[in-house]
Amino acid sequence: MPELLIIRPVHFLPGKVEQALKWAEETEALRKRWGMLFQLVARNLADREAFVLVQVWESQEAYMNWMASPDRDDLVAQRQRLTAYDPTRIYEVISHPLELGPAG
């Protein structure tokens, strides 16, 4: 640890949900080369048009290097044809459930 947690509300452009999800999956390996550990996209149960992207990065340094990379610039240009984003929330991971020890 420390890891960085990114939570970003995502708005898929009309008719682009499946294409955007496929793109996110296909481009995941590139982000992993820069230090992303994993990502997931979640859909709100009450509002089926509301999604969030969650990413866990190995460190703040890895994420900042990614943010400054030409690889990210390329992906942002591609992503803009598929989605719109709300402001990103960035958190430092301070514990993992398994590291908390037994409940008691």
N, C-alpha and C positions, 0 to 999 in steps of 0.2 A: 504494500500500500504506500503512498497515497495514490489514489485514482481520482479521476475527474468524471463527473456525471453530467451529461448534457441532456436537457429536456427542452424540446422545441415543438410547439404546436404547429401542425402542418395542414395546409389547405390545398388539396389537389385541384387542379384546374378542371373544368367540366369535361367529362369523358376521359380523363387521364389517370384514374386511380390505378388500374391494372398496369398500365405502362410505367407509371411512376414507381410502383412497388417492385416491378421487375428491374427497373433501372437501379433502384437502391440496392437490391440483392446483387446485381451484376457488378456494381462498383464498390462493394464492400471490401473486397480484397485489397484494393488500392489504399483505402483508409486504414486497413489493418497494417499495411506496410509502414505507415507513418505512426503507428502506436495505438490505434483503436483496438480495444479488446473484443467488443461485440456491440451490436446495435439491434434494435427491434422497433417495429412500428405497431402501435396499439390503436384500436378504434373504440370510441366511446360507446357504451352500451345504450345510453339514452338518446344520444344524437349521432346517428350513424354516419354523418358527414364530418364529424370531428375526429381528428387523428393527432397523435403525438409521436414524435421520433425520439427515441432514447438511445444514447450512445454512452459507453463507458470507455474511457481512455486511460492508458497506463500512467499518465502523469500530466500535469499542467504544461510542462515543457513540451511533451510530445504533441499536445493539442495546439500549442502556440506555434510550433514548427509546421504543423499541418496548415494552420490558418495562413501562414506566410508562404506556403508552397505554390509553385506554378501548377501542380497537380490539382490542388483545390480550386484554383482559378478556373481551370478547364471544367471541373465538375459543376461549379456554380453556374457557368454559362449554360451547361446542359440542363441542370435542375430547373432553371428559370422558365424553361419551356413546358414544365410539368407541374410545378408547385409554386405556392406562395407560403411564406413563413411568418409567424409572429416572432417577437423577440425571444432569443434563446436565454434559457436560465442555466447557469453553470454552478455546480456544487462540488465541493471537495468531499470525497467519500471518507468518513471517519470511522466507520465500523462495518463489519459484515455480520449478518445474523449468526453464522457459525462461530465467529470470534467472540461473541458476547458471553458464551458459556451457558451452562444449564439454567433454566428458569427456576426461580426459587423464591 
